[in-house]
Amino acid sequence: MVSFLTRMALLFGGIYAIYRYRYRIFNRIFGNAAIRRVFISTSMKVPFIRNKMIHTVFR
């Protein structure tokens, strides 16, 4: 029982920390040029994202 409560507390604490510091985490991850390049090239392979981005850029 204690183990379950400990796990739940850690889970909710982790979710709260990610929510609270989401922009710092996002900026830290995408501040790396290699990761940013891989993410963008992968997302441009998805037709919905590619069409949405192209429509926004060439409006």
LUMGU-505919 format. One line per 3 residues: number of its first residue (from 1); their letters; for each residue x, y, z of N, C-alpha, C, O, CB. Coordinates in Angstrom, 1 decimal, padded with zeros to 4 digits, always signed. Glycine has a CB too. Example, Ala and Ser with C-alpha at 12.3 -4.5 7.8 and 13.67 -1.06 7.14 Angstrom:
LUMGU-505919
1) AS) +013.2:-005.7:+007.8:+012.3:-004.5:+007.8:+013.2:-003.3:+007.8:+014.2:-003.3:+008.5:+011.3:-004.5:+009.0 ~ +012.8:-002.2:+007.1:+013.7:-001.1:+007.1:+012.9:+000.0:+007.9:+013.4:+001.1:+008.0:+014.1:-000.6:+005.7
end
This chain:
LUMGU-505919
1) MVS) +000.8:-001.2:+000.0:+000.0:+000.0:+000.0:+000.9:+001.3:+000.0:+000.6:+002.2:-000.7:-000.9:+000.0:+001.2 ~ +001.9:+001.3:+000.8:+002.8:+002.4:+000.9:+003.5:+002.6:-000.4:+003.7:+003.7:-000.9:+003.8:+002.3:+002.0 ~ +003.9:+001.5:-001.0:+004.6:+001.5:-002.3:+003.7:+002.2:-003.4:+004.2:+003.0:-004.2:+005.1:+000.1:-002.7
4) FLT) +002.4:+001.8:-003.4:+001.5:+002.4:-004.4:+001.3:+003.9:-004.1:+001.4:+004.6:-005.1:+000.1:+001.7:-004.2 ~ +001.2:+004.3:-002.9:+001.1:+005.7:-002.6:+002.3:+006.5:-003.0:+002.2:+007.6:-003.5:+000.7:+005.9:-001.1 ~ +003.5:+005.9:-002.7:+004.7:+006.5:-003.1:+004.8:+006.7:-004.6:+005.2:+007.8:-005.1:+005.9:+005.7:-002.6
7) RMA) +004.5:+005.7:-005.3:+004.5:+005.7:-006.8:+003.6:+006.8:-007.3:+003.9:+007.6:-008.2:+004.2:+004.4:-007.4 ~ +002.4:+006.9:-006.8:+001.4:+007.9:-007.2:+001.9:+009.3:-006.9:+001.7:+010.2:-007.7:+000.0:+007.6:-006.5 ~ +002.4:+009.5:-005.7:+003.0:+010.8:-005.3:+004.1:+011.2:-006.3:+004.1:+012.3:-006.7:+003.5:+010.8:-003.9
10) LLF) +005.0:+010.3:-006.6:+006.1:+010.6:-007.5:+005.5:+010.9:-008.9:+006.0:+011.7:-009.6:+007.1:+009.4:-007.6 ~ +004.5:+010.1:-009.4:+004.0:+010.3:-010.7:+003.3:+011.7:-010.8:+003.6:+012.5:-011.7:+002.9:+009.3:-011.0 ~ +002.5:+012.1:-009.8:+001.9:+013.4:-009.8:+002.9:+014.5:-009.6:+002.7:+015.6:-010.2:+000.8:+013.5:-008.7
13) GGI) +003.9:+014.3:-008.8:+005.0:+015.3:-008.7:+005.7:+015.5:-010.0:+006.1:+016.6:-010.3:+005.9:+014.8:-007.6 ~ +006.0:+014.4:-010.7:+006.7:+014.5:-012.0:+005.8:+015.2:-013.0:+006.3:+016.1:-013.8:+007.0:+013.1:-012.5 ~ +004.6:+014.9:-013.1:+003.7:+015.6:-014.0:+003.6:+017.1:-013.7:+003.6:+017.9:-014.6:+002.2:+014.9:-014.0
16) YAI) +003.5:+017.4:-012.4:+003.4:+018.8:-012.0:+004.7:+019.5:-012.4:+004.7:+020.7:-012.9:+003.2:+018.9:-010.5 ~ +005.9:+018.9:-012.2:+007.2:+019.5:-012.5:+007.3:+019.7:-014.0:+007.8:+020.8:-014.5:+008.3:+018.7:-012.0 ~ +006.9:+018.8:-014.8:+006.9:+018.9:-016.3:+006.0:+020.0:-016.7:+006.4:+020.8:-017.6:+006.5:+017.6:-017.0
19) YRY) +004.8:+020.1:-016.1:+003.9:+021.1:-016.5:+004.4:+022.5:-016.1:+004.3:+023.5:-016.9:+002.5:+020.9:-015.8 ~ +005.0:+022.6:-014.9:+005.5:+023.9:-014.4:+006.7:+024.4:-015.2:+006.8:+025.6:-015.5:+005.8:+023.8:-013.0 ~ +007.6:+023.5:-015.6:+008.8:+023.9:-016.3:+008.8:+023.5:-017.7:+009.8:+023.3:-018.3:+010.0:+023.3:-015.6
22) RYR) +007.6:+023.4:-018.4:+007.5:+022.9:-019.7:+008.2:+023.8:-020.7:+008.8:+023.3:-021.7:+006.0:+022.8:-020.1 ~ +008.2:+025.1:-020.6:+008.9:+026.0:-021.5:+010.4:+025.9:-021.4:+011.1:+026.0:-022.3:+008.4:+027.4:-021.3 ~ +010.8:+025.8:-020.1:+012.3:+025.6:-019.9:+012.8:+024.3:-020.5:+013.8:+024.3:-021.2:+012.6:+025.7:-018.4
25) IFN) +012.0:+023.3:-020.3:+012.4:+022.0:-020.9:+012.4:+022.0:-022.4:+013.3:+021.6:-023.1:+011.4:+020.9:-020.4 ~ +011.3:+022.6:-023.0:+011.2:+022.8:-024.4:+012.4:+023.6:-025.0:+013.0:+023.2:-026.0:+009.9:+023.4:-024.8 ~ +012.7:+024.7:-024.4:+013.8:+025.5:-024.9:+015.1:+024.8:-024.7:+016.0:+025.0:-025.6:+013.8:+026.8:-024.1
28) RIF) +015.3:+024.0:-023.7:+016.6:+023.3:-023.5:+016.7:+022.2:-024.5:+017.8:+022.0:-025.1:+016.6:+022.7:-022.1 ~ +015.7:+021.5:-024.8:+015.8:+020.4:-025.8:+016.0:+021.0:-027.2:+016.9:+020.6:-027.9:+014.5:+019.6:-025.8 ~ +015.2:+022.0:-027.6:+015.3:+022.5:-029.0:+016.3:+023.6:-029.1:+016.5:+024.2:-030.2:+013.9:+023.1:-029.4
31) GNA) +017.1:+023.9:-028.1:+018.2:+024.8:-028.2:+019.4:+024.1:-028.9:+020.3:+024.7:-029.3:+018.6:+025.3:-026.8 ~ +019.4:+022.8:-028.9:+020.4:+022.0:-029.6:+020.1:+021.9:-031.1:+019.0:+021.4:-031.4:+020.5:+020.6:-028.9 ~ +021.0:+022.4:-031.9:+020.7:+022.5:-033.4:+020.5:+021.1:-034.0:+019.6:+021.0:-034.9:+021.8:+023.1:-034.1
34) AIR) +021.2:+020.1:-033.5:+021.0:+018.7:-034.1:+019.6:+018.2:-033.8:+019.0:+017.6:-034.7:+022.1:+017.8:-033.6 ~ +019.2:+018.3:-032.6:+017.9:+017.8:-032.2:+016.8:+018.6:-032.9:+015.8:+018.0:-033.4:+017.6:+017.9:-030.7 ~ +016.9:+019.9:-033.0:+016.0:+020.7:-033.7:+015.9:+020.3:-035.2:+014.8:+020.3:-035.8:+016.3:+022.2:-033.6
37) RVF) +017.0:+020.1:-035.9:+017.0:+019.7:-037.3:+016.3:+018.3:-037.5:+015.6:+018.2:-038.4:+018.5:+019.6:-037.8 ~ +016.6:+017.4:-036.6:+015.9:+016.1:-036.7:+014.4:+016.2:-036.5:+013.7:+015.6:-037.2:+016.5:+015.1:-035.7 ~ +014.0:+017.0:-035.5:+012.6:+017.1:-035.2:+011.9:+017.8:-036.4:+010.8:+017.3:-036.8:+012.4:+018.0:-034.0
40) IST) +012.5:+018.8:-037.0:+011.8:+019.5:-038.1:+011.8:+018.6:-039.3:+010.7:+018.6:-040.0:+012.5:+020.8:-038.4 ~ +012.9:+017.9:-039.6:+012.8:+017.1:-040.8:+011.9:+015.9:-040.7:+011.2:+015.5:-041.6:+014.3:+016.5:-041.1 ~ +011.7:+015.4:-039.5:+010.8:+014.3:-039.2:+009.3:+014.8:-039.3:+008.5:+014.2:-039.9:+011.0:+013.7:-037.8
43) SMK) +009.1:+016.0:-038.7:+007.7:+016.5:-038.8:+007.3:+017.0:-040.2:+006.1:+017.0:-040.5:+007.6:+017.7:-037.8 ~ +008.2:+017.4:-041.0:+007.9:+017.7:-042.4:+007.5:+016.5:-043.2:+007.0:+016.7:-044.3:+009.0:+018.5:-043.0 ~ +007.8:+015.3:-042.7:+007.4:+014.1:-043.5:+005.9:+013.8:-043.2:+005.3:+013.0:-044.0:+008.2:+012.9:-043.0
46) VPF) +005.3:+014.4:-042.2:+003.9:+014.2:-041.9:+003.0:+015.1:-042.8:+003.2:+016.4:-042.6:+003.6:+014.4:-040.4 ~ +002.2:+014.6:-043.7:+001.5:+015.5:-044.6:+000.7:+016.6:-044.0:+000.7:+017.7:-044.4:+000.6:+014.7:-045.5 ~ -000.1:+016.3:-042.9:-000.9:+017.3:-042.2:+000.0:+018.5:-041.7:-000.4:+019.7:-041.9:-001.7:+016.7:-041.1
49) IRN) +001.1:+018.2:-041.1:+001.9:+019.2:-040.5:+002.6:+020.0:-041.6:+002.7:+021.2:-041.6:+003.0:+018.6:-039.6 ~ +003.1:+019.3:-042.7:+003.7:+020.0:-043.8:+002.8:+020.9:-044.5:+003.1:+022.1:-044.8:+004.3:+018.9:-044.8 ~ +001.5:+020.5:-044.8:+000.6:+021.4:-045.4:+000.2:+022.6:-044.6:+000.1:+023.7:-045.1:-000.7:+020.6:-045.8
52) KMI) +000.0:+022.3:-043.3:-000.3:+023.4:-042.4:+000.8:+024.5:-042.3:+000.6:+025.7:-042.3:-000.6:+022.9:-041.0 ~ +002.1:+024.0:-042.3:+003.2:+024.9:-042.2:+003.4:+025.7:-043.5:+003.6:+026.9:-043.4:+004.5:+024.1:-041.8 ~ +003.3:+025.0:-044.6:+003.5:+025.7:-045.9:+002.4:+026.7:-046.1:+002.6:+027.8:-046.6:+003.5:+024.6:-047.0
55) HTV) +001.2:+026.4:-045.7:+000.1:+027.3:-045.8:+000.3:+028.6:-045.0:+000.0:+029.7:-045.4:-001.3:+026.7:-045.4 ~ +000.9:+028.4:-043.8:+001.1:+029.5:-042.9:+002.3:+030.3:-043.4:+002.2:+031.6:-043.3:+001.4:+029.0:-041.5 ~ +003.3:+029.7:-043.9:+004.5:+030.4:-044.3:+004.3:+031.2:-045.6:+004.7:+032.4:-045.7:+005.7:+029.5:-044.6
58) FR) +003.6:+030.6:-046.6:+003.3:+031.3:-047.9:+002.0:+031.9:-048.0:+001.4:+031.9:-049.0:+003.5:+030.3:-049.0 ~ +001.5:+032.4:-046.9:+000.2:+033.1:-046.9:+000.2:+034.4:-047.5:-000.8:+035.1:-047.6:-000.4:+033.2:-045.5
end
